[in-house]
Amino acid sequence: MNSTPRIRRTAVALAAAAVLPFSLAACSDSGSDSAAPAAEKSAGKPAADGAEGQDQAGAMAEPFGPACASVPEDGAGSFSGMAQDPVATAASNNPALSTLVSAVTKAGLVDTLNNAQDITVFAPTNDAFAKIPKADLDKVLNDKDALTNILTYHVVGERLTPEQLAKGSFPTLQKGTVTTAGSGETYKVNDASTVVCGNVRTANANVYIVDTVLMPK
């Protein structure tokens, strides 16, 4: 009769010993779960910083200059719309470049510009063409060779970034050379023409809209 209580006590002790490791393991798992979100947050922080850095880099690459304010916010003539089209087509959707587009058409350069890969176009505004005496402008517009010579002088065979314009010299399709200088959002071409809306992207070109027609040297 006295052995029964001892057997029961022994069984209880064994059961407790068996349960204890599982209890400790459960506590350990619980602590591990609570730490996981903190670890994930910590690991995710650099990614967030990286995304912010990319956003800032994207903002720095946006078009700049006083004339950019007149570009429509949406539609084919907007910056996003122009980015979808090759350069001659994109220019045709910008009313401020209608004289240039007419000249490109007269010279038969629409397909040449649209089919070119990775070029830069210094695009004179209507006001830039208006600086040329009407008689002289009309003469040039009706002389295909002279017109082609002038227009191809405005085209460089690579996409130029604003940083490259800081102090640059670039061969043109006309076989001449254009020089650039400036910083920030202020750049000049050939010391005479000012970039009024720069870093405009089209499907195949970077465009810098300028306030004076460039004449081959």
Secondary structure, DSSP 4 states (H G I P E B T S, - for coil): -THHHHHHHHHHHHHHHHHHHHHHHHHHHHHHHHHHHHHHHHHHHHHHHHHHHHHHHHHHTS-BSGGGGGS-SSSTTSHHHHTTS-HHHHHHT-GGGHHHHHHHHHTT-HHHHHH--SEEEEEE-HHHHHTS-HHHHHHHHT-HHHHHHHHHTTEESSPPPGGGGGEEEEEBTTS-EEEEEEETTEEEETTTEEEEEEEEE-SSEEEEEESS-----
